[in-house]
């Protein structure tokens, strides 16, 4: 939020709304990943699945962000 505020250099309600929306979307993506990621590692510890790769983590973040948003 601070970086966007420095780049845009305007103090309007629309700018504040845009920054808050971007922050909320980032929070949804992080929450979707944080709350579902431990399951992959628990499954790999039990031998049910392999340790997740980068593609699986990216898809998990995308799906978790869409579903939690």
QUIBELLIN-V42444 format. One record per helix or strand. SS is the DSSP state (h for helix, s for strand). FROM is the first residue (numbers start at 1). TO is the last residue. Records with the same first field share a line. If there is no record, write none. Layout:
SS=FROM-TO ; FROM-TO
This chain:
h=2-8 ; 13-46 ; 54-68
